[in-house]
């Protein structure tokens, strides 16, 4: 009977370890998603700034052309 009890404890320990590993994996997925989202936001902002700089240059060029 004692062997069954020990096997049960081993199973409980194994189950806890599996749950802990699953929790760690979920946490890592959340961190990766957040990191990707931050990268996408930064890329979007960079593209937006480049677009605005180009538009400003075009407006300045058009303004200079109209003044001459």
Rosetta constraint file for C-alpha pairs under 8 A:
AtomPair CA 1 CA 5 HARMONIC 6.62 0.50
AtomPair CA 2 CA 6 HARMONIC 6.33 0.50
AtomPair CA 3 CA 7 HARMONIC 6.11 0.50
AtomPair CA 4 CA 8 HARMONIC 6.11 0.50
AtomPair CA 5 CA 9 HARMONIC 6.34 0.50
AtomPair CA 6 CA 10 HARMONIC 6.24 0.50
AtomPair CA 7 CA 11 HARMONIC 6.19 0.50
AtomPair CA 8 CA 12 HARMONIC 6.20 0.50
AtomPair CA 9 CA 13 HARMONIC 6.15 0.50
AtomPair CA 10 CA 14 HARMONIC 6.05 0.50
AtomPair CA 11 CA 15 HARMONIC 6.00 0.50
AtomPair CA 12 CA 16 HARMONIC 6.22 0.50
AtomPair CA 13 CA 17 HARMONIC 6.26 0.50
AtomPair CA 14 CA 18 HARMONIC 6.21 0.50
AtomPair CA 15 CA 19 HARMONIC 6.22 0.50
AtomPair CA 16 CA 20 HARMONIC 6.11 0.50
AtomPair CA 17 CA 21 HARMONIC 6.13 0.50
AtomPair CA 18 CA 22 HARMONIC 6.14 0.50
AtomPair CA 19 CA 23 HARMONIC 6.14 0.50
AtomPair CA 20 CA 24 HARMONIC 6.19 0.50
AtomPair CA 21 CA 25 HARMONIC 6.14 0.50
AtomPair CA 22 CA 26 HARMONIC 6.20 0.50
AtomPair CA 23 CA 27 HARMONIC 6.19 0.50
AtomPair CA 24 CA 28 HARMONIC 6.20 0.50
AtomPair CA 25 CA 29 HARMONIC 6.26 0.50
AtomPair CA 26 CA 30 HARMONIC 6.32 0.50
AtomPair CA 27 CA 31 HARMONIC 6.27 0.50
AtomPair CA 28 CA 32 HARMONIC 6.12 0.50
AtomPair CA 29 CA 33 HARMONIC 6.14 0.50
AtomPair CA 30 CA 34 HARMONIC 6.18 0.50
AtomPair CA 31 CA 35 HARMONIC 6.14 0.50
AtomPair CA 32 CA 36 HARMONIC 6.15 0.50
AtomPair CA 33 CA 37 HARMONIC 6.12 0.50
AtomPair CA 34 CA 38 HARMONIC 6.18 0.50
AtomPair CA 35 CA 39 HARMONIC 6.21 0.50
AtomPair CA 36 CA 40 HARMONIC 6.13 0.50
AtomPair CA 37 CA 41 HARMONIC 6.17 0.50
AtomPair CA 38 CA 42 HARMONIC 6.18 0.50
AtomPair CA 39 CA 43 HARMONIC 6.15 0.50
AtomPair CA 40 CA 44 HARMONIC 6.08 0.50
AtomPair CA 41 CA 45 HARMONIC 6.19 0.50
AtomPair CA 42 CA 46 HARMONIC 6.16 0.50
AtomPair CA 43 CA 47 HARMONIC 6.22 0.50
AtomPair CA 44 CA 48 HARMONIC 6.12 0.50
AtomPair CA 45 CA 49 HARMONIC 6.16 0.50
AtomPair CA 46 CA 50 HARMONIC 6.29 0.50
AtomPair CA 47 CA 51 HARMONIC 6.15 0.50
AtomPair CA 48 CA 52 HARMONIC 6.21 0.50
AtomPair CA 49 CA 53 HARMONIC 6.16 0.50
AtomPair CA 50 CA 54 HARMONIC 6.22 0.50
AtomPair CA 51 CA 55 HARMONIC 6.19 0.50
AtomPair CA 52 CA 56 HARMONIC 6.09 0.50
AtomPair CA 53 CA 57 HARMONIC 6.23 0.50
AtomPair CA 54 CA 58 HARMONIC 6.23 0.50
AtomPair CA 55 CA 59 HARMONIC 6.18 0.50
AtomPair CA 56 CA 60 HARMONIC 6.13 0.50
AtomPair CA 57 CA 61 HARMONIC 6.09 0.50
AtomPair CA 58 CA 62 HARMONIC 6.10 0.50
AtomPair CA 59 CA 63 HARMONIC 6.01 0.50
AtomPair CA 60 CA 64 HARMONIC 6.10 0.50
AtomPair CA 61 CA 65 HARMONIC 6.11 0.50
AtomPair CA 62 CA 66 HARMONIC 6.22 0.50
AtomPair CA 63 CA 67 HARMONIC 6.31 0.50
AtomPair CA 64 CA 68 HARMONIC 6.52 0.50
